[in-house]
Structure formats: C-alpha cells, structure tokens
Amino acid sequence: MGKAVIGRRGFAAALGVSVLPLGARADDFPRKPVTLVVPFAPGGSIDTLARLAARYAGAALGQTVVVDNRGGAAGLIGAASVARSEPDGYTLLMASAAQVTIPPWINRSLNFDPPRDLAPIAHLADTPMVLIVAANSKMQNVGDFITEARTHRGGLNYASTGVGSISHLVMETLKLAADIDVVHVPYRGAAPALNDLQAGQVQAMFTSTASAAPLVTSGKLRPLAVTTPTRSALLPDVPTMAEAGWPGAEVVVWAGVMAPANVSRAVMRRLERAFVEAVLIPDVRDRMAALGADPVGHGAKAFGEVLEKDLALWQRVALASGVKVE
C-alpha cells in the first residue's frame, strides 16, 4: 500500500470526489434497519457509546440502528468488514483511531486502506487519556516525570495495553515531544498493567480517564496530566498537557461513525444529521460524560479534518518510534 500518500488521498476525498453526486436521493432512506458495527466484544466503552448513539440516531432516522459486535485483531476485522460492504448507508462502523488512522503506519499485514475505503459521517466524542503514576511515586507532575526520565535515561518503565495500542503510542508522542527515553512494557489489557503500576513494577502509564478515575479517587494512583485540549470532566483538577508545558504531547482519542467510501452524499447527510442530533440530546451528553467521554457532535466535514490531522500525527510518531505490528 502506498503509505506515503494515504493521508492526502483519503478523508478529504471522501467528502468530495469519492462520494456519489447529490442526485443519489435519500428521500426514502432508510427503508430497513441500519447496522452499526462495533469492532470489539460487547461491554466496553466503545460498545456502550455506540449503543447510546444508535438508540437516538435510530429514532431520528425512523428505523432501528442495530449494533453488531464483530471483534478481533484489535478492531480491524470489524473495520475491514464495513470497508468492504455495499456503500448504501446500511452498514456503518463505530470507529476509533486504532482502526482508522494508526494502522496505515504501523500494521504490516493491513489488508484494507482505511483512508481510501472509509468515509467520515459524524464525530461523536473524544476520550481523554491521562498520564498516571503510583500514589506513592515521588513524581508529582509532568515536569517531575520528564526530569526523572532525562536524569535516568532508560531507567523508567511504562506500561501499555500492547504494542501499537493507543496507550503505547501516546507515550511515544510524549517521548518525541520531550526527547526522553523510557522503556515500554506491553501488557495484555489495562487491568494487569494498572495492577503492576500500583505495585511499582512499572513507573507510569497512559490510560483513559474512565479507567483511571476510580483508582485516583481511591488514592491508589496519581494523575499528572490529560492529553486533551481541555480538562476532563471526570478529573477536573488535573491539568492538560499544554497547561503542564507540553502542548506537543496533546492527543485527542476520538470516536465516530464512518461508512464505506462512495456512499452517496445525500445518504451521508441523512446519517450525519441523525447521529449529530443524537449527541446534542442532553441525556446523551450526560451519559457520555459519565463514561469519561467528552461529547462532540460534529459532522462529516469537521470530522474529516480531525482524521487528516490524526493521520499526520501518527505517521510522524510511527516514523520516529519505529513501532510495527504484524
């Protein structure tokens, strides 16, 4: 795959040249239930967010939006199935960076091209990541972490939920911004990583605010900074990376709805309106916030711009770090 040009030919094109003309009418769309593929097993935060959005978007569409969990390969099996489906608007993807903007740069065996094969519909929410250390750590803030890492290059270990995971790559972003050397220790999921962090086996980790908040509240972990441009509703007293002095480590972990490329523009707009309207409902926004997600509710154009920036970020991080997964 021609990775050097992926970002330039991708999501912007999906909003222009690659979609069918406005003449493809959507007056009678949808005539049957719409399937929203969640590329993970039931029960996770993405699944919960998808079910919440599907309920209200379905009401706006006048048809049921059925959530279909197709897990496997870090979400790539479900994403590929949507990319290869008919571009008629009846099969959608609940997407995140892990399936769309990161794999083109790090996955050696990727068998589809997300920027070419998927089109943005609606940007639903952002999930802040937070840099955490054990509660008894001497590191009180990001400055302490950077100083410790620079003083003892290669002497700090950080946990992640696996090679190429968002928790891995967000730390690689901070390493790049701060010119530090910390050692990656990948785990099979957040639970064992968080356990070892509390026990002092590793010294730091990036995780979602939803995962961290209960352990922060119970006094087991100390949060240093969140990665989003604004503070997290779950951890309002924790500064952003920019406030901590490291704007170069700002990362937005987005979640949104995508469709197969070449969906008609008229159908795209119908879906866009339904999902954006769903996120604007106060009850939906409150429940998203309770999940640790910051509600967004932006349409296809703004979402496409986010995706282009995200592609460029992860290309830069992948090239600098050399991260590859099979």
N, C-alpha and C positions, 0 to 999 in steps of 0.2 A: 504494500500500500504506500502511496506517495505521501508520507507523513509531513514532509516539509511544506506542503501546500494545503493540508487538511483544513486549517482554520480559515484560510482565505476563501475557499470554495464552499464553505459549509453553511452555517446557520443564517448568515446574511442572504445567501442564495435561496435558502428555504423559505424566506419571506418574499422573494421576488421571482426570479427566473424559474425556480424549480417547482413552484406551485401552479396548478392549473388556473385558467383565467376565471374572472368573476362570472362569466357566462355559465359556469357549472353551478346551477342553482341549488340552494339548500332549503327551499320553501317547505319541502316535505321531509327534511332531515331533523331528527332521526325517526325512522319508521319501525325500529325494533330496538331492543336493549343494546347499550354500548358497553363494551368490555374494557375495563381499566386494569391492565396487567401490573401487578406489584412483583418485582423480580426477587422477592425474598419470601421466606415462610411467614405464615400468619403470626401476629402478635408483637412485631417490632414497631418502632416509632413511625417508620415509613408506611407500614401497613395501616396503622391507626390513622395517620394523616390522610391516606388515600381513602379509607372508608368514610371518614368525616366529609371530605370534599365530594366524594361520589354521591353521598346521600343528598346533599343540597344541589349539586350540579344536575343530578337526575331530575329533581323537582323542576328546575329551570328548563330543562330540555323536554320535559313531559314524557320521559322514558326512564326506565331503571338503568343506572350505571352499575354494572356487576363487577365486583373486584375479583380478579383471578390471580392467585398466587402461583408464580412459576419461578421457584428458587433454583439456585445452583450457579457455580462459577462466579461468585461474588456479584451476582445480579446480571451477568452477561447473557445467560441463557434466555431469561425473560426479555431482556432488551433486544436481543437478536431476533426473537420470535415476532416482536412488534415491527421491527425494521423490515422484516420480510413479508409482512401481512399486506392485504389489499389496502391501498390508500383511500379508503372510503369513509373514514372517520369513525368506524365502528370498533376499531381496536386501537387503544391508546396505551401509553406507558407512564407509570408513575416513576419518574426518573430522578437521578441524582448524579453528581459528578463522577461517582465511582463507575457508572455505566456509560457515561457520555463524553466527558471532557478529559478524563485522566487516561483511560485505556489506550487511546491512539498513540500515546507517547511511551508507554511502559509495557504494554502487553504484546509479547512476541507472537502469540498464536491467535490474535484477534481475527475473527472470520467475518466481520462486517465493519462498515465505516460509519460510526455514529454521526459525524457532522454532515455526511452526504445522505445517509439513509433515514435520518430522523428530523422532524421539523418541530420547533417550539410552538406550544399552544398557550400555556399560562404558567407564570412563575408564582407558586403558591406560598412558599415560606422559606425562611433561612434558619439554619440551626447553628447557634454559636458553638465553637469549640473553646475549651478553656485549658490553659496550662496549669497543671496541678502538681503538688509535691506532698509528701507526708506531713502530717500536722506537726511532728517534732523536728522537721527539717530546719536547718539554720537559714535557709533561703526564704526571705520574707517577700520578695518582689522579683520582677523580671530582671532588674539590674543585678540583683544578687546571683540569679541563675547564670546570667551572661558572664559575670565576673568569675564565678566558680568554674565555669566551663573554660574560660580563657586561661585561668590560673593553672588548672589541671587538665590540659588538653587530652582528650581520650579517657579521662578519669571518671566521667559521669555516664551512667547508663539511662536510657529512656525506653519506656515500654510503648508498644503499639499493638493494634489488633491484627497485625500481619503485614508482610511485605507488600507495598503498594497500596495499603489501606489509607484512608484519609488521615487517620491519626499518625501514621508514618510520614506522610507527605507534608502535613502541616508543620511537623518538626523540621523536616528538611527545608521548608520555607524559612523558618526562623534561623536555622543554621546558615543558610545562604545570606540572609539579611545581616546577621550579626558576626559572621565569619568565626563560627565556633565549631568545635569537634566534640560531639557526644556520640556514644556508642548505642546503636539500635539493637533492641532485644524484642523480637516479634513474639506475640502470643496468639493462641487460638481463641480469640474473643476478649471482650472487655473484662469479664469477671476475674479470670486468673491474673490479668495484668494489674487490675486495681488491688487485688489481694497482695501481690508482691510489692506494689508501690507502698501500701500501708506498712508492710513488713520491712521495708528498707532494702529489698533485693534490687530494686531499680530506684532511681532518684527523681524521675519526672515522667510526665505523660500528658499528651493532649487527648481529651475525650470530650464528648458532648456535655453541655451543661446539665442536661436531663440525667445523665449517668452520674455526674459529679455531685449534683446538689444535695442528695440525701447524705452522702458521706461528708460533705462540707458542713452541713447542718449538725451532724452528729459529732463533729470535731475530729474526724479521722483523717481528713485531707485539708490542705490549704490551697486555695485558688490564687493564682498570681495575675492572670490577665485573660480576657476573652479575645477572640480573633476578629469579631465583627466590628463594623464602624461605630456602632452604638452599644451601650451596655446591655447585658442580658436581663430580662425581666426576672429570671429565676435567681440570678446572682447580682442584684443591682449595685452592690457595694464594690464589685470587682472592676478594676479599670480595664479599658480596652488596650490592645497592643499599642495603638497610636498614643494613647494617654501615657502609657508606660515608656514611650520613647522609641518604639519600634514599628512605625507605620508600614515598613516593608514586609512585616510578618502578618499583615491583615489578610484574612482568608474568609470568604463567605461560602458556607456549605449550603447550597441551595437544594430545593426540592420543587419539582414542577411536572406538568403534564406535557407529553410530547406525542406526536403522531408519526406514522410512516411518511417519508418525504413524498411529495406530489399529491398530497391531499388537496382538494380544491380549496381555493381561497374562501369561497362562501361557506363551506363546511367548517373550515378552520375558524372563521369569525364566529360562527354559531357556537362552537365548542369553547372558544376563548371567552365569549361573553358569559356562558353558563358557569365556567369554573372561576372566573374573576368575581362574578356576582356572589358565588358561594363563599369566597374568602372575605367578602365585605360584610357578611352577616355577623352581628356582634357575638352571637353564641358560638359561631365557628371560630372567630378570632380568640375568644376567651378559652376555648378548649385547646386550640393550637398553642396558646401561651402556656397552658398548664402542662403541655407535652414538652415544653422547652423550646418551641419553635416560634420565631418571630413572623407573624403573618405579613405577606407582601401583597398579593393580588394584582400583579402586573400582567399585561397582555403580551402577545407574541413578539411585537417589535422590541419592547424593553427587555423581554426575556432573551431574545436573540442577541442583544448587545451584551448581556451578562455572560452568555455562553461563549461569545467570541473572546471576551476578556479572560474567562476561565481557561479556555484552550491555550491562550498565550502564556498565562501564569504557569500551567502545568507543563507546558513544553519547556519553559525556562528551568523549572525545578527539576524535571526529569533529565535534561541535558547536564545540569550542574551536578546532580547527585549520582547519575548513572543507574538509577533504580530500574530494574527489569523484572517482570514476572513471566512465567511460562503460560 
